[in-house]
Amino acid sequence: MNKLTFIFALLAALSIAGCVTSGGGSSGDDSVASTASLSDSGRGAPQANDSEITSAIQRAFSQDDLLSKSNISVNSNQGVVSLSGRLSARAANRAVSVARAAPGVRRVLWASIEYIPE
């Protein structure tokens, strides 16, 4: 029983220490900075709307040698981008990298992918 009490006391102390070091009671500018980083992946830029995100990604795909001939569908919902298409593994990895670089993107997911040989 003494070991169990010790473990609970240790966990409680660690959680309190974690709250103190994570800035639980921060003031002023710190809260503004954390809000900006959550809304736009830490880039500090204004949040782009979903149609702007989709257009930027499609434009970037059309300018990329590997992706320009691929038929990749792009959808965005609150900065979460869903891709679907039929392409090689190399092209799929490149598509995710290119999509992540677009302003306002919070996350990139494959909704549907069919791999083809290179």
Secondary structure, DSSP 8 states (H G I E B T S, - for coil): -HHHHHHHHHHHHHHHHHHHHTTTT--THHHHHHHHHHHTTT--S----HHHHHHHHHHHHHHSTTTTTS-EEEEEETTEEEEEEEE-HHHHHHHHHHHHTSTT--EEEEEEEEE---
